[in-house]
Amino acid sequence: MASVVDRNDVRFEVCSRGNNARFPASDSQRVAQVEYCTSAEDVVRTLQQAIDRGQRPTVRSSGHCYEDWVVNNPGGVLLDVSMMDRVTTGETPGSYVIQPGAKLGVVYERLYKLGGAVIPGGTCYTVTAGGHVSGGGYGTLARMYGITVDWLTGVEIVIVNQAGKAELIHADAQHHPALFRALRGGQGSNFGVITAFHFAKLPPMPKQVLAANISWDWKEMTREKFVRIVTTYGDYWSKNDKNPATYPVFTNLVIGNSKSGRIGLGLHYAQTGDDNEGRDWVQEYLNLFQTCKPSAEAPPDYLQQQQDFGQQQRPLVGDTVCYGTHPVRALNWVEATVNGQGGSGLYGSNRRRSKYKSCYMKKGFTVAEANVLYDQMTSDATRGLILAIDSYGGMVNNPARIADTAIPQRNSILKLQYQSYWLNEADDAFRLNGIRQCYKAMYSTPSADPKYPGYPYPNENFEGCYINYADADMLESPEWTTLYYGTGDLYPLLQQVKKEYDPHNLFHHSMSIRPKA
Amino acid sequence: MMMQEYKPTRRAVLQGIAGAAICAAPMTRAFAAIGDGITFELDREGGWIHSIVRGERRHSEKADLPSAMVYASDHQVLHVTHGYTSYLGLPAGAISSYRVEPNGHLQRLTTQGLSLTAMSPHHIAISPDGRSLAVAAAGGRVLNMLSITEENAVGEVIAVHRKLRGGIPQEFLFDRDGALCVDSHRYAMLEGRLARIGG
């Protein structure tokens, strides 16, 4: 039986929140009760009770939803599946079953122990499989292995049929194939409650990870230097996306506002061969951005620091400095993946407020875009803003996956995540204005479709946005579904699946698939 | 707006008196309850709220898709639903509150969206204590309960009741006990949700 936390329960205040403290927007928007389910049968029973009581169900696995999709549900019921967190081997050799409440950090650890396998998923330990996988599932191994839904072969999901009855079904390529495709990136929250993900096989874990980083101090930054860094970063992936030698690589350029952050370039090289694999590549790549000083100039303690920590000197001020060659850390894969993950704590206990936006880029940055970014990141109005520019391409860009998943963005080299975090509600307007201002400016250059200024509408330069980086501001565009689902057959298909598998539109939120009129 | 003499029919007056609670019949015009000699008429097709003072149309307020209306308990605020299928990009209708000036003019206080899926609202009712307001939408399948602010303007949606099937109700009002009556069914706030009560 599900454990119920209602409004009279001392736990309700925390349990009815998500990770983003902006939601629920007010106490009135809270659900009437949270129900913690521990099995698929529990989900069926709890969901049926909610329907019979006339309550809107929303579903939570980890509570990391960026927008108001889950906890803004006045008088509704929140089905929490975070305790459905098993990671097990499947019925056939090499297969695995992951429940929606399994935290990614636990998934990596269990797959490591069970079979040395891996999902090419994300880098936040406490994000769980439910939302992460059904929305796509990008991570540091994406260039080598594609995204997590590319490996997904079956989904167990509780839907509500035309008769209003909750039922557990299994969707795969042979059974409910359209639903299965929809669940490979189109998010479970549109169609029902996912209770398990099936993977007939998963790729092997890398043996070791090479990690390196460079960072720059805004105090030593000039416009010219900034433009060179940003355009060099994009140009490299523009030229090398299809180069298999770069498939083991993940890079991210993280640019914080000049008043509150630094500029950092990090990379992971996933070694599947010997210890020398990729080391030359790492040096050559980092040399594009920074030339090391001669070894002879190294301070006396530099070599010892490199042996101890294997990373560049990171002074409180100034750019990082290297001598001889760029320092590189070699880490056991599971250690690098599990220990290096961010995020912790019980959802709802976090009082951090946040806002996110996203963009897929098919080409590197133009000089005009880099200049706009410089202007924005040196503006007081964007204080606290962070832009993470990830190198997701390579095997992600397998055109065959357009037709059998719900992730149509298969021609991009970079995925951008705009992020802003703050604590006080009084700062909401300032922070929201800042991120919106930057985003609008970035997609108002000649690279953007002039019919949709302010949006990365799909064209020769952009491929829209990522639905798991949910951004309700996009609703202001009448073409918002095209931003997320592309210009092809996907959105009509998702609408058809919605009509067939959620005929009463019970599973809805501000950015859910709209039923066909 | 040119003033013109207005002579309501007996049928129209009765509809107006009945309230304002029930303004959803499929007709182009309906009346809010009489208060201080002022009545209001919704022109659904034209998108107007007309105020009629002692039989004369005195003022017309433009309103998008006005679909149902009800007075606040003090008769100084008029709540009007908008029959949108989409509001600010969301699949929802909306509701506005207007302050009623002594001369019959309306001053809009607030407009806000109803809950997701509460599209094309068609019925509205206010509780006897004046602290809650109910709206029926989506062909009777979605009920919204909203709070009323200290200023008697409409507040947030505080609960939603979803029915898988439904039809346009014939009766939509609060009874003396504060229960929402939708045809033969009664609803009340119970443990944070809008629950069906009784048989």
Interface residues (C-beta under 8 A of the other chain):
Chain A: D6 R7 N8 S26 S28 Q29 R30 V31 A32 Q33 I51 R53 G54 Q55 R56 P74 G75 G76 G164 L475 E476 W480 H504 N505 L506 H508 H509 S510 R514
Chain B: L88 G89 L90 P91 S115 L116 T117 L143 M145 S147 G155 E156 V157 I158 A159 V160 H161 R162 K163 L164 E191 G192 R193 L194 A195 R196
